[in-house]
Amino acid sequence: MAGILDTVDQRTQLVGENRLEILMFRLAGRQLFAINVFKVQEVLQMPKLTLMPQRHAFVCGVVNLRGQTLPVIDLSQAIGMRPLEPGPGSTIIVTEYNRSVQAFLVGGVDRIVNMNWESIMPPPASAGRQHYLTAISKVDEQLVEIIDVEKVLAEIVPYSAKVSRDKLDDPILSRARGREVLLVDDSTVALAQLRETLSQLGVKMHVASDGLKALRMLKGWADAGEDLDEKLLMVFTDAEMPEMDGYRLTTEIRNDPRLRGLYVVLHTSLSGSFNDSMVKKVGCDDFLSKFQPDKLVEVVRQRLMRDEVMA
């Protein structure tokens, strides 16, 4: 198990190629689930678990990992399945999302698979645990369900979309009112946060649930004769999405003369150290970790100031 992530350092080669690596695992049954390897720090047997009073129902306790205290979340219970029983032989997946590190208790890890985003499909609209999925795919004829970890974490620690009053009082932000932005994300939780935060600026929002839909929307406007540089103040795009990821979307935007002037912000839960270099590789204008309303507004402010300098 220790060697399962030995190839993770090669992941930067996938950026801009519309590819990803997923770590597959099981929970309380035979169904295969997955998360993007980009989010995974390590996989290991669970260290000694310490219980905490008044903990969330989905949190088994905490573990100490090289001096860092991490919550251990029962991922099976969190998505509405039978709870797992933690024990000395249990497997945990240590992940980083939105600048926070946590461990997920799983039933057992299967393997890592390199895939094309075009083979990753949105989940069917239905009840049950589908609400906790961002995508589905097939590996060796087996259905694999990709979990919306952002939704799981938001239910344990609710996010805030409220912008500080001193930020909103900045006169430069008044120029955003009535302007149009495009939001591209497959996570309903992330889209809700974007909407709630940006609505405080009075902007008009267009939404696409993946990069391919966003690209078709942009090209449709361009085909209709619209000046995209005038129409859109900016584009916020997630990195990981079915069919076309945010890196490939940005590459496609830069390759189309009608679109290449768009201001593109990578808005993702992936770690900043990785994205700083990847943003430059694909040509994004800025990078922002999710669920930071004040910083989100500051990115809009910087965009508006750039207009002022160029005027």
N, C-alpha and C positions, 0 to 999 in steps of 0.2 A: 504493500500500500504506500510505503514511503516514496516510491519512485513514480507514482501515478502522475505527478505534476512535473516530471523532469523536463518535459518539452515546452513548458509554459513560456519560457523566455523567447521562444521562436514566434510567439503570437503577433509580434509587431509586423511580421511579414504578411499577415493576413489583411492588414488595414488597407482599404482602398480596393481590395480584390473581391469585396462582397462575400467574404468567407468568415467563418467563426469556428471555434472549438467549443463543444459542450461536454460537461461532466455529467454522465448518466448515473442514476442511483435509484434505489427502491425505498419505499417508506414502510407502510404497514401491510403491503400485499405484493403481488407480482407485477403490478403496473410500473413501467419505467418513467421516471421524471428526469428533468435536467435543468441546469443553470449554465450560463456562459462561463467558460474557464477564466475569462478576464477578471471576474469577480472573486475568484477563489485564491486564497493564500496558501492553504494546505489542507490535507486530509489526514486524520490520525485517529487512534483510539482515544476515547475520552479520558482525560485526567480525572483526578478526584473531583466529584461534584459536590458543591456546597449549596445547601438550600437557603433560600432567603425568605424572610417573612413578608407578607403582603406583595408577593410577586405576581405578575400577570399570569393568567391561567395557562398561556402557551409557553411560559418560561419555566424550564425544569429546575434551574439554579444557575450558579456561576462556576467557572473553572479558572484556575490561574495558569496561564501559558507564558512562560519566560518573563514573569513579572507583570504581565498584563491580565487584568481581570475581565473575562468575557462572559456575557450572558449566553446560556445554551437554550435555544428555542426548539421545541418539538414541532418540526415542520409538518409532520403528518397531522397532528391535531390542529395546527394553524390553518390548514386548508380544508378542514372539515372531515378528516378521516379518523380512524381509530388511533388513539394515542399510543406512542411507543413507550416501552419501559426502559428507562436508562439504567445501564449497568457497567461494570468494569470493562466488558468487551465491546461496548457500544462504539459506533463510528460517528465522528462529527466532521463537518465541513466548515472550515473557518473562512469567512468571506469579509470583503469590505464593500459597503454600499454607502454612498453619500457621506464619506469621511468618517464612518463609524464601522467598527469591527465587531462581529458577532459570530457565534458558532451555531450551526444547525444540526440537531440530532436526526440521523437518518437510519434506515434499516440496513443499508449496506451499499457500497459504491460498486458500480459496474465497470465503466471504462470511459476514456475520453475519445470523442469522435470529431474529426474535421469535416465540416459541412459547408455547403453553399447556402447563403441566405434565401436564394430562390426556392430551395426545397423546404423552407420553414414557412408554415402557413398560419394565418390567424386562427384562433380556436373557434369552433362552431358556437353560435349563439344558443345557449341552453342554460339550465339551472345547475345547481350543485357546485362542484369544485371548479367548473369552467370559469367561474368568476375570478379564480386565483391563477389563471393561465394567461400568458401573453401570446403563446404560440403552440403549435403541435408539429410533429414531423414523424417520419418513419425511418427506422434503422433496422436493416435485416428483416424487413416486413413486420417489425414490432412498432406499435404506436408509442411515441415518446411525447410526454407533456412537459412543456417548458413553463416553469412557475414564475408568476409575477411576484418576485420577492419584495418589490417596493410596496405592494399592497399589503403583504403580510406584515412588514415592518411598520407601516403607517397605522395599522390596527393596534399594534403594541405601543408605539410611541407616536401619537398623532402629530402631524406636521402643522406648522402655522404659515398662512399665506399673507399675514398682516404686515404691511410696510410701515416703517417708523415714520412718525409725523414729520420729523425734520427732513427726511428724504422727500416726502410728498410735497413739502413746502418749497422745494427748489423750483424757481421760475423756469428753468430750462425745460423741466419735464412737462410744462404746460403745452409745449410744442408737439408733444406726442398725441394729444387729444385729437381724435378723428383719424389718425394715421392707421394704416393697415399692417398687420403682421401675420406671418404664417407659422403655425405651431405643428410640429411633426413628432408624434410619439405614439407608441402602441400601448402605453400604460395609462389606464383611466385615472389612476391616482396622480401621476405626473401632469397629465393634461388639466386635471382639476386645479392643481396648484398653480400652474401657469395662468389659467383663466382667472382664478381668484386674484392673483397678484396683479396681472396686467389690466384687469378691469378697473383697478384703482387709478389707472392712468388715462382711462377713457379711450383706449385704442379699440379698433375693430379687428376681430380675430377670425382667421380662416384656419381650419383644422384638417390634418391628414393623419391617418393611423399608421402609415409606413412610408418609407422613402419613395417607393414606386408610385404610390398615389400622389404624393407631393410633387414629384417630377412631372407626372401627367397634368396636374393642376397648373403648374408653372408654365409648361409648354403650351397648354391650352390657352392661357391668358396671352402668351406671346404670339401664338398663331392668330388670335383675334385682334392683334395689332396694338395691344396694351404695352406701354413702356413700364417694364417691371421695376426699374430703378426709381421711377416716380410713384408707382403703385404701392410697393412694399417698403416699409421702413426697415424691416429685417426678417430673417428666418431663424426660428429656434428649432433645432433638430436633435433628437435623441441619437445615440450611437447604435444601439442594438434594436433592430426591428425586423419583422418578417419581410421576405421578398427583396427588400433593398435596405441596407443599413445607412446610417447617417454619413459615414465616411464616403461611401460610394455615391450617395446623393450629392454631397459637396463636390466630388470629382466631376459628376455629370453637369452640375451647375457651372463649374469653371470651364468646362469644355464647350458650352453653348454660348456663342457671342451675345445672344439676346438676354442671357441670364447671369453671365459671369460677374457683373458688377454688383450683384446682390450681397448684402451684409449677412453672413451666415455665422450663427453662434451654436457651437456644440454644447448641448444642455443634457448632461448625462450623470448617472450615478457611478460611473467608472472612476478610478483613482486619478487624481490630478497629475501626478508625476508621469504617468503613462500618456495621458492625453495631451500634455503640453507639447510633446514631440510629435504626436500624431496629428494634432491640429495643423502644425506647420507642413507636415507631409502632404495632406490633402487640400490645404488652402482655406481652412476656416479663418474667420476674422477674430474669433474670441472663443473661450472655453469657460463653462460655468458648471459647477456641481449643483445637483438638484436640491430643492427645498431650502433655498437661501433668498427669501423675498427681497431683502435690502440690496443684496449683491445683484439680483436679477434687475432691479430697477436701476442700479448703477450702470449696468451694461447698456441699458436703453439710453441713459443719460450720456454715456460716452459716444454712442452712435449719433445722438442729436448734436453733440458738440462737434463731431467730425463734419457734419453738414454745415455747421456755422463756419468752421475754418475754411472749408472748400468753397463757400459762397463768395 
